[in-house]
Amino acid sequence: MAREFSSVGVVGLGTMGAGIAEVLARSGLDVIAVEVDEAGITRGRGHLEHSTSRALAGGKLTQDEHAALLGRVRCTTSLAELADVDLVIEAVPENLRLKAEIFAQLDGITKPEAVLASNTSSLSVTEIGVHTSRPGKVVGLHFFNPAPVLNFVEVVRTVVTEPDVVTDVVALARRLGKEPVVTGDRAGFIANALLFGYLNHAVRMYEARYATREDLDAAMRFGCGYPMGPLALLDLIGLDTAYEILESMYRQSRNPLHAPAPLLKQMITAGLLGRKSGRGFYTYEAPDSPVVTDSAAPEESTVDTPPREVRVVGVVGTGTMATGIAEVFAKRGFDVVLRARSEEKAQAALGKVGKSLDRQVKKGRVSAEDAAAALGRIRPAVEFAELADVDLVIEAVAEELEVKRAVFAALDEAVKPGAILATTTSSLPVIECAAATARPSEVLGLHFFNPAPVMKLVEVVNTIATAPEVVATAHAICQAVGKHPVHCGDRAGFIVNALLFPYLNDAVKMLEAHYAESADIDTAMKVGCGLPMGPFELLDVVGLDVSLAIQRTLYNEFREAGYAPAPLLEHLVTAGRLGRKTGKGFRDYT
């Protein structure tokens, strides 16, 4: 028979504890909230009244509901008053010793059948539970901040948590209007384990001066549709909080990717904690203010060198990326030469552009006249010699190094001196393409994202040989076609893939270790972190074979164990389960 949770204790009335108390009271539960002293109660009451007053002002609560909600929360400084509650949720600071002491006391106070839950975000629930005589009735119940707003809860089971306790706590979470996921007791659970490894990696990139803070954040917003970039998100979370979570995760996992970047410790020591201190990676006028310009902000142009003039653009390839890039430039008034391996392929590619433009006309995004004009600017070609007079040529052929090197060698012979040669590779070394030419200073990466007419981001990748005016020209041309350029060096994965695929690989490793189901992991990242897609949804869309190839490239370059492709990913690809395109991947689409 399922437990009835009618009264709940909350220990700790900080921002999180007060938020949890509000959520419980909103659902009609009686709450006894415990703080160490009267000053703590006053602060906690203040949090509760501030939050509920905003809900009242916003029309989410009536005056009567507001009064009833506050009336259901009783505050005290005595744990002994929790003797008869059905459930206690601990929400004190992330300190294992403190939490263990509280659980030991609660074990002696509460009735034997009461469930004890910790809101810890990163500590071991098992280590907390062993300080009681009832570890089978100890569970993690990790709310996300702000608890009244975010509809996600991680229910953490230990190896000894009784199955019915998990079932009953999941049912309670649903009663509270939350979307619960169940996970094993591992460092960071689901969301933090995946999120903070990614955030830490971004800090390391910034620390190495691989890319600016603005470009790192813009890359993930425009390239992946993330609501915030990693450094802006760290400022919002608080660098001290992030450091504590990473430290806790590293102590449990010993995964080098969880070891906090040294820069985090330095910034914390200097008092740069993020929004709450007015400065972190960015500078703020106040905790809730937007970013203000500071001395670290980049100039409008990334280089002082004036760009070259570009009138005619060549595109090599006939796939979705090549035709998309040709469309992007033609719509912006550039003459385009689209080179294919045969006349038949060239006409088919032109037809693909025409169909894309027709769809946009039907949706009212472009006029019929403008679409016809754009299509008229694209000239199909078969011979490399027909690219002789272009000012910029973009290669968008298969993601195979030898194929690209052959194309660049041919372009070097055919294209006029001073023309810029660019590759759209997403993970291969740009310098390898440059080395196939006699003009390495005029070669760079222009990594458009698919579909090119829609996606706003372009990664501008300079090699150690790329000339400054070539980088300046690439930056200007991206802006001219309405794209957002971000700059980085010639390293596997550039910015987006280098941050994205280790996170996806971590999710696969979590699944194969049976800590959580794929659907729960996807829910955790979508609902808990606000990402547009869960990792397994995204892997199935990208293609597991493509994902594996990128992950192997990253591992071969960086040689870190954390980048080694998850065996499960290797096995699915071997079995031909490649995602949506084959009907089966991590999910079955048949």
NUFIDO-114612 format. One record per residue (C-alpha): x, y, z; residue number from 1. Coordinates in steps of 0.5 Angstrom, whole numbers, padded with zeros to 4 digits. Layout:
BEGIN
PT    xx    yy    zz num
PT     X     Y     Z NUM
...
This chain:
BEGIN
PT    xx    yy    zz num
PT  0000  0000  0000   1
PT  0003  0007 -0002   2
PT  0005  0012  0003   3
PT  0001  0018  0005   4
PT  0005  0024  0006   5
PT  0000  0029  0009   6
PT  0006  0033  0013   7
PT  0013  0034  0011   8
PT  0019  0037  0015   9
PT  0024  0042  0011  10
PT  0030  0043  0015  11
PT  0034  0049  0012  12
PT  0030  0055  0010  13
PT  0035  0058  0005  14
PT  0033  0060 -0002  15
PT  0032  0053 -0004  16
PT  0029  0050  0003  17
PT  0024  0056  0003  18
PT  0022  0054 -0004  19
PT  0021  0047 -0003  20
PT  0017  0049  0003  21
PT  0013  0054 -0002  22
PT  0012  0048 -0007  23
PT  0009  0043 -0001  24
PT  0005  0048  0002  25
PT  0002  0050 -0005  26
PT  0000  0043 -0006  27
PT -0004  0043  0001  28
PT  0001  0039  0005  29
PT  0003  0042  0012  30
PT  0010  0044  0013  31
PT  0014  0044  0019  32
PT  0020  0048  0017  33
PT  0026  0048  0022  34
PT  0032  0053  0022  35
PT  0038  0054  0027  36
PT  0036  0060  0030  37
PT  0030  0066  0030  38
PT  0035  0070  0025  39
PT  0034  0064  0020  40
PT  0027  0064  0021  41
PT  0026  0071  0019  42
PT  0030  0070  0013  43
PT  0027  0064  0011  44
PT  0020  0067  0012  45
PT  0023  0073  0008  46
PT  0024  0069  0002  47
PT  0018  0065  0003  48
PT  0014  0072  0003  49
PT  0018  0075 -0003  50
PT  0016  0069 -0007  51
PT  0009  0068 -0006  52
PT  0008  0076 -0006  53
PT  0011  0076 -0013  54
PT  0006  0070 -0015  55
PT  0000  0074 -0012  56
PT  0002  0080 -0016  57
PT  0003  0076 -0022  58
PT -0004  0073 -0021  59
PT -0002  0066 -0020  60
PT -0005  0066 -0013  61
PT -0011  0069 -0010  62
PT -0011  0073 -0004  63
PT -0014  0067  0000  64
PT -0010  0062 -0003  65
PT -0004  0066 -0001  66
PT -0006  0067  0006  67
PT -0008  0059  0006  68
PT -0001  0058  0003  69
PT  0003  0062  0009  70
PT -0001  0059  0014  71
PT  0001  0052  0012  72
PT  0008  0053  0014  73
PT  0010  0053  0021  74
PT  0017  0055  0023  75
PT  0021  0053  0029  76
PT  0028  0052  0031  77
PT  0027  0045  0034  78
PT  0028  0039  0030  79
PT  0024  0035  0036  80
PT  0018  0038  0033  81
PT  0019  0033  0027  82
PT  0017  0027  0031  83
PT  0010  0026  0027  84
PT  0012  0028  0020  85
PT  0011  0023  0014  86
PT  0017  0026  0010  87
PT  0023  0030  0012  88
PT  0027  0034  0006  89
PT  0034  0037  0009  90
PT  0036  0043  0005  91
PT  0042  0045  0009  92
PT  0049  0047  0005  93
PT  0053  0042  0001  94
PT  0057  0040  0007  95
PT  0057  0032  0008  96
PT  0059  0033  0016  97
PT  0053  0037  0017  98
PT  0048  0033  0013  99
PT  0050  0027  0016 100
PT  0049  0030  0023 101
PT  0042  0032  0022 102
PT  0040  0025  0019 103
PT  0043  0022  0025 104
PT  0039  0027  0029 105
PT  0033  0026  0025 106
PT  0033  0018  0026 107
PT  0032  0019  0033 108
PT  0027  0024  0033 109
PT  0022  0022  0027 110
PT  0017  0016  0027 111
PT  0021  0009  0024 112
PT  0017  0009  0018 113
PT  0018  0016  0016 114
PT  0022  0017  0010 115
PT  0028  0022  0010 116
PT  0030  0026  0004 117
PT  0036  0030  0002 118
PT  0036  0036 -0003 119
PT  0044  0035 -0004 120
PT  0046  0037 -0011 121
PT  0052  0033 -0011 122
PT  0054  0029 -0005 123
PT  0053  0022 -0004 124
PT  0046  0020 -0001 125
PT  0049  0013  0001 126
PT  0054  0017  0005 127
PT  0049  0021  0008 128
PT  0044  0015  0009 129
PT  0049  0011  0013 130
PT  0049  0015  0019 131
PT  0042  0013  0020 132
PT  0039  0006  0023 133
PT  0034  0006  0017 134
PT  0038  0007  0010 135
PT  0033  0004  0006 136
PT  0028  0009  0008 137
PT  0033  0015  0006 138
PT  0033  0018 -0001 139
PT  0035  0024 -0005 140
PT  0030  0029 -0007 141
PT  0034  0034 -0011 142
PT  0030  0040 -0013 143
PT  0032  0045 -0018 144
PT  0033  0053 -0016 145
PT  0028  0056 -0016 146
PT  0024  0050 -0014 147
PT  0017  0054 -0015 148
PT  0019  0055 -0022 149
PT  0023  0049 -0025 150
PT  0018  0043 -0026 151
PT  0024  0038 -0025 152
PT  0026  0033 -0019 153
PT  0032  0028 -0019 154
PT  0030  0022 -0014 155
PT  0036  0019 -0012 156
PT  0036  0011 -0010 157
PT  0042  0008 -0007 158
PT  0044  0001 -0007 159
PT  0040  0000 -0001 160
PT  0034  0005 -0002 161
PT  0027  0000 -0001 162
PT  0024  0000 -0008 163
PT  0017  0002 -0005 164
PT  0020  0009 -0002 165
PT  0023  0011 -0009 166
PT  0016  0009 -0012 167
PT  0012  0013 -0006 168
PT  0017  0019 -0007 169
PT  0016  0019 -0015 170
PT  0009  0020 -0014 171
PT  0009  0025 -0009 172
PT  0014  0029 -0014 173
PT  0008  0028 -0019 174
PT  0003  0031 -0014 175
PT  0007  0037 -0013 176
PT  0007  0038 -0020 177
PT  0014  0036 -0022 178
PT  0017  0032 -0027 179
PT  0021  0027 -0023 180
PT  0027  0022 -0026 181
PT  0030  0016 -0022 182
PT  0037  0016 -0022 183
PT  0043  0012 -0018 184
PT  0047  0015 -0013 185
PT  0053  0018 -0017 186
PT  0057  0024 -0017 187
PT  0052  0030 -0020 188
PT  0046  0025 -0021 189
PT  0044  0026 -0028 190
PT  0043  0034 -0029 191
PT  0050  0036 -0025 192
PT  0054  0030 -0028 193
PT  0053  0032 -0035 194
PT  0052  0040 -0034 195
PT  0058  0041 -0030 196
PT  0063  0037 -0034 197
PT  0061  0041 -0040 198
PT  0061  0048 -0036 199
PT  0068  0046 -0033 200
PT  0071  0044 -0040 201
PT  0068  0051 -0043 202
PT  0072  0054 -0037 203
PT  0079  0050 -0039 204
PT  0078  0053 -0047 205
PT  0077  0060 -0044 206
PT  0083  0059 -0039 207
PT  0087  0057 -0045 208
PT  0085  0063 -0049 209
PT  0083  0058 -0055 210
PT  0076  0063 -0055 211
PT  0074  0069 -0052 212
PT  0068  0069 -0047 213
PT  0063  0072 -0052 214
PT  0065  0067 -0058 215
PT  0064  0061 -0053 216
PT  0058  0063 -0051 217
PT  0055  0065 -0057 218
PT  0057  0058 -0060 219
PT  0053  0054 -0056 220
PT  0047  0059 -0056 221
PT  0047  0060 -0064 222
PT  0050  0053 -0065 223
PT  0046  0049 -0060 224
PT  0040  0053 -0059 225
PT  0042  0053 -0051 226
PT  0038  0058 -0047 227
PT  0045  0061 -0044 228
PT  0052  0060 -0046 229
PT  0057  0056 -0041 230
PT  0060  0062 -0038 231
PT  0054  0066 -0037 232
PT  0051  0060 -0034 233
PT  0057  0059 -0029 234
PT  0056  0067 -0027 235
PT  0049  0066 -0026 236
PT  0050  0059 -0022 237
PT  0056  0062 -0018 238
PT  0063  0060 -0019 239
PT  0064  0058 -0012 240
PT  0058  0054 -0012 241
PT  0060  0051 -0019 242
PT  0067  0049 -0016 243
PT  0064  0046 -0010 244
PT  0060  0041 -0014 245
PT  0066  0040 -0019 246
PT  0070  0038 -0013 247
PT  0065  0034 -0010 248
PT  0064  0030 -0017 249
PT  0071  0029 -0018 250
PT  0072  0026 -0011 251
PT  0067  0021 -0013 252
PT  0069  0020 -0020 253
PT  0076  0021 -0020 254
PT  0074  0023 -0028 255
PT  0080  0029 -0030 256
PT  0074  0032 -0034 257
PT  0071  0034 -0027 258
PT  0077  0037 -0024 259
PT  0076  0044 -0023 260
PT  0079  0048 -0028 261
PT  0085  0052 -0024 262
PT  0082  0059 -0027 263
PT  0075  0058 -0022 264
PT  0079  0057 -0016 265
PT  0083  0064 -0018 266
PT  0077  0067 -0019 267
PT  0074  0065 -0013 268
PT  0080  0067 -0009 269
PT  0079  0074 -0012 270
PT  0072  0075 -0010 271
PT  0069  0074 -0017 272
PT  0063  0070 -0016 273
PT  0059  0072 -0022 274
PT  0052  0076 -0022 275
PT  0052  0075 -0014 276
PT  0058  0079 -0013 277
PT  0058  0084 -0019 278
PT  0063  0080 -0023 279
PT  0065  0074 -0026 280
PT  0067  0072 -0033 281
PT  0062  0078 -0034 282
PT  0061  0085 -0030 283
PT  0054  0086 -0028 284
PT  0051  0093 -0025 285
PT  0047  0088 -0020 286
PT  0045  0081 -0019 287
PT  0039  0081 -0024 288
PT  0042  0086 -0028 289
PT  0044  0085 -0036 290
PT  0052  0085 -0037 291
PT  0055  0091 -0038 292
PT  0061  0093 -0042 293
PT  0068  0092 -0039 294
PT  0075  0092 -0040 295
PT  0075  0085 -0043 296
PT  0070  0086 -0048 297
PT  0072  0085 -0055 298
PT  0073  0090 -0060 299
PT  0067  0090 -0066 300
PT  0072  0088 -0071 301
PT  0077  0082 -0069 302
PT  0082  0084 -0073 303
PT  0085  0091 -0075 304
PT  0087  0089 -0082 305
PT  0081  0091 -0087 306
PT  0078  0085 -0091 307
PT  0078  0084 -0098 308
PT  0073  0085 -0103 309
PT  0069  0079 -0104 310
PT  0064  0079 -0110 311
PT  0064  0072 -0113 312
PT  0063  0066 -0109 313
PT  0065  0059 -0111 314
PT  0062  0053 -0107 315
PT  0064  0046 -0108 316
PT  0059  0040 -0107 317
PT  0052  0038 -0108 318
PT  0050  0036 -0101 319
PT  0045  0039 -0096 320
PT  0051  0043 -0094 321
PT  0053  0045 -0100 322
PT  0047  0047 -0103 323
PT  0045  0051 -0097 324
PT  0051  0055 -0097 325
PT  0050  0057 -0104 326
PT  0043  0059 -0102 327
PT  0045  0063 -0096 328
PT  0050  0067 -0101 329
PT  0045  0068 -0107 330
PT  0040  0071 -0103 331
PT  0045  0076 -0100 332
PT  0046  0078 -0107 333
PT  0053  0075 -0108 334
PT  0054  0071 -0115 335
PT  0055  0064 -0114 336
PT  0059  0058 -0118 337
PT  0056  0051 -0115 338
PT  0061  0046 -0117 339
PT  0059  0039 -0118 340
PT  0062  0032 -0121 341
PT  0058  0032 -0127 342
PT  0053  0036 -0130 343
PT  0047  0032 -0128 344
PT  0049  0033 -0120 345
PT  0050  0040 -0122 346
PT  0043  0041 -0124 347
PT  0040  0037 -0119 348
PT  0044  0041 -0114 349
PT  0041  0047 -0117 350
PT  0034  0044 -0116 351
PT  0035  0043 -0109 352
PT  0036  0050 -0108 353
PT  0030  0052 -0112 354
PT  0026  0047 -0108 355
PT  0028  0050 -0102 356
PT  0027  0057 -0104 357
PT  0020  0055 -0107 358
PT  0018  0053 -0099 359
PT  0020  0060 -0097 360
PT  0016  0063 -0102 361
PT  0010  0059 -0100 362
PT  0011  0061 -0092 363
PT  0012  0068 -0094 364
PT  0019  0069 -0092 365
PT  0021  0071 -0099 366
PT  0018  0074 -0105 367
PT  0017  0070 -0111 368
PT  0021  0075 -0115 369
PT  0027  0075 -0110 370
PT  0027  0068 -0110 371
PT  0028  0068 -0117 372
PT  0033  0073 -0117 373
PT  0037  0069 -0112 374
PT  0037  0062 -0116 375
PT  0039  0066 -0122 376
PT  0045  0068 -0119 377
PT  0047  0061 -0118 378
PT  0051  0058 -0124 379
PT  0052  0051 -0124 380
PT  0059  0048 -0126 381
PT  0063  0042 -0127 382
PT  0070  0044 -0128 383
PT  0075  0047 -0123 384
PT  0077  0051 -0128 385
PT  0070  0055 -0128 386
PT  0072  0057 -0121 387
PT  0078  0061 -0123 388
PT  0075  0068 -0122 389
PT  0072  0067 -0115 390
PT  0074  0071 -0109 391
PT  0072  0066 -0104 392
PT  0071  0058 -0105 393
PT  0068  0054 -0100 394
PT  0069  0047 -0100 395
PT  0063  0042 -0097 396
PT  0065  0035 -0100 397
PT  0065  0029 -0096 398
PT  0068  0029 -0089 399
PT  0074  0025 -0091 400
PT  0081  0028 -0090 401
PT  0084  0025 -0097 402
PT  0078  0027 -0101 403
PT  0078  0034 -0098 404
PT  0086  0035 -0099 405
PT  0085  0033 -0107 406
PT  0080  0038 -0107 407
PT  0084  0043 -0104 408
PT  0090  0041 -0109 409
PT  0085  0042 -0115 410
PT  0083  0049 -0112 411
PT  0090  0051 -0111 412
PT  0091  0050 -0119 413
PT  0085  0053 -0121 414
PT  0083  0059 -0117 415
PT  0086  0066 -0118 416
PT  0092  0068 -0113 417
PT  0089  0072 -0107 418
PT  0082  0068 -0107 419
PT  0081  0065 -0100 420
PT  0080  0058 -0100 421
PT  0075  0055 -0094 422
PT  0073  0048 -0091 423
PT  0066  0047 -0088 424
PT  0069  0041 -0084 425
PT  0066  0040 -0077 426
PT  0072  0036 -0074 427
PT  0078  0035 -0079 428
PT  0085  0039 -0078 429
PT  0084  0045 -0083 430
PT  0092  0046 -0083 431
PT  0091  0039 -0087 432
PT  0087  0042 -0093 433
PT  0092  0048 -0093 434
PT  0098  0044 -0093 435
PT  0095  0041 -0100 436
PT  0096  0048 -0103 437
PT  0102  0053 -0104 438
PT  0098  0058 -0101 439
PT  0097  0056 -0093 440
PT  0096  0063 -0091 441
PT  0090  0064 -0095 442
PT  0086  0058 -0092 443
PT  0081  0057 -0086 444
PT  0075  0054 -0084 445
PT  0068  0056 -0085 446
PT  0064  0051 -0081 447
PT  0057  0053 -0082 448
PT  0052  0049 -0079 449
PT  0046  0045 -0082 450
PT  0041  0047 -0085 451
PT  0046  0053 -0087 452
PT  0040  0058 -0089 453
PT  0037  0057 -0082 454
PT  0043  0056 -0077 455
PT  0046  0063 -0075 456
PT  0053  0061 -0073 457
PT  0059  0060 -0077 458
PT  0066  0058 -0073 459
PT  0071  0062 -0077 460
PT  0077  0057 -0076 461
PT  0084  0060 -0077 462
PT  0091  0056 -0077 463
PT  0098  0058 -0075 464
PT  0099  0060 -0082 465
PT  0092  0064 -0084 466
PT  0094  0071 -0085 467
PT  0090  0076 -0081 468
PT  0087  0079 -0087 469
PT  0084  0073 -0089 470
PT  0081  0072 -0082 471
PT  0078  0079 -0083 472
PT  0075  0078 -0089 473
PT  0072  0071 -0087 474
PT  0069  0075 -0081 475
PT  0066  0081 -0085 476
PT  0063  0076 -0090 477
PT  0059  0072 -0085 478
PT  0056  0078 -0082 479
PT  0055  0080 -0090 480
PT  0050  0074 -0090 481
PT  0047  0075 -0083 482
PT  0051  0070 -0080 483
PT  0054  0070 -0073 484
PT  0062  0069 -0073 485
PT  0066  0066 -0067 486
PT  0073  0065 -0068 487
PT  0077  0059 -0065 488
PT  0084  0056 -0067 489
PT  0085  0049 -0071 490
PT  0083  0044 -0066 491
PT  0079  0038 -0066 492
PT  0072  0040 -0066 493
PT  0073  0047 -0066 494
PT  0068  0050 -0060 495
PT  0061  0047 -0061 496
PT  0063  0040 -0062 497
PT  0069  0040 -0057 498
PT  0064  0042 -0052 499
PT  0058  0038 -0054 500
PT  0060  0031 -0056 501
PT  0064  0030 -0049 502
PT  0057  0031 -0046 503
PT  0054  0027 -0051 504
PT  0059  0021 -0049 505
PT  0058  0022 -0042 506
PT  0051  0021 -0043 507
PT  0052  0015 -0046 508
PT  0057  0012 -0041 509
PT  0051  0014 -0036 510
PT  0046  0010 -0039 511
PT  0051  0004 -0040 512
PT  0052  0004 -0033 513
PT  0045  0003 -0031 514
PT  0045  0009 -0027 515
PT  0039  0012 -0031 516
PT  0034  0011 -0037 517
PT  0035  0014 -0043 518
PT  0028  0018 -0043 519
PT  0030  0020 -0036 520
PT  0037  0023 -0038 521
PT  0033  0027 -0044 522
PT  0028  0029 -0039 523
PT  0033  0032 -0034 524
PT  0037  0036 -0039 525
PT  0031  0039 -0042 526
PT  0027  0040 -0036 527
PT  0032  0041 -0031 528
PT  0037  0045 -0036 529
PT  0033  0048 -0041 530
PT  0036  0045 -0047 531
PT  0032  0044 -0053 532
PT  0034  0037 -0054 533
PT  0036  0031 -0049 534
PT  0043  0028 -0051 535
PT  0040  0021 -0054 536
PT  0034  0025 -0058 537
PT  0040  0029 -0061 538
PT  0045  0023 -0062 539
PT  0039  0020 -0066 540
PT  0038  0026 -0070 541
PT  0046  0027 -0072 542
PT  0047  0020 -0073 543
PT  0050  0015 -0069 544
PT  0056  0014 -0074 545
PT  0057  0021 -0075 546
PT  0057  0022 -0067 547
PT  0062  0016 -0066 548
PT  0067  0019 -0072 549
PT  0067  0026 -0068 550
PT  0068  0023 -0062 551
PT  0074  0019 -0064 552
PT  0077  0025 -0068 553
PT  0077  0028 -0061 554
PT  0080  0023 -0057 555
PT  0085  0022 -0062 556
PT  0087  0029 -0062 557
PT  0087  0030 -0054 558
PT  0088  0023 -0052 559
PT  0084  0024 -0045 560
PT  0081  0018 -0043 561
PT  0074  0022 -0042 562
PT  0074  0023 -0049 563
PT  0074  0015 -0051 564
PT  0068  0013 -0054 565
PT  0063  0010 -0050 566
PT  0063  0002 -0052 567
PT  0055  0002 -0052 568
PT  0056  0008 -0058 569
PT  0061  0003 -0062 570
PT  0056 -0003 -0061 571
PT  0050  0001 -0064 572
PT  0054  0003 -0070 573
PT  0057 -0004 -0071 574
PT  0050 -0007 -0071 575
PT  0047 -0001 -0076 576
PT  0043  0002 -0071 577
PT  0045  0009 -0073 578
PT  0039  0013 -0071 579
PT  0033  0016 -0074 580
PT  0036  0015 -0081 581
PT  0036  0008 -0080 582
PT  0029  0007 -0076 583
PT  0033  0005 -0070 584
PT  0038  0008 -0065 585
PT  0038  0009 -0058 586
PT  0030  0009 -0059 587
PT  0026  0006 -0064 588
PT  0023  0010 -0069 589
PT  0020  0004 -0074 590
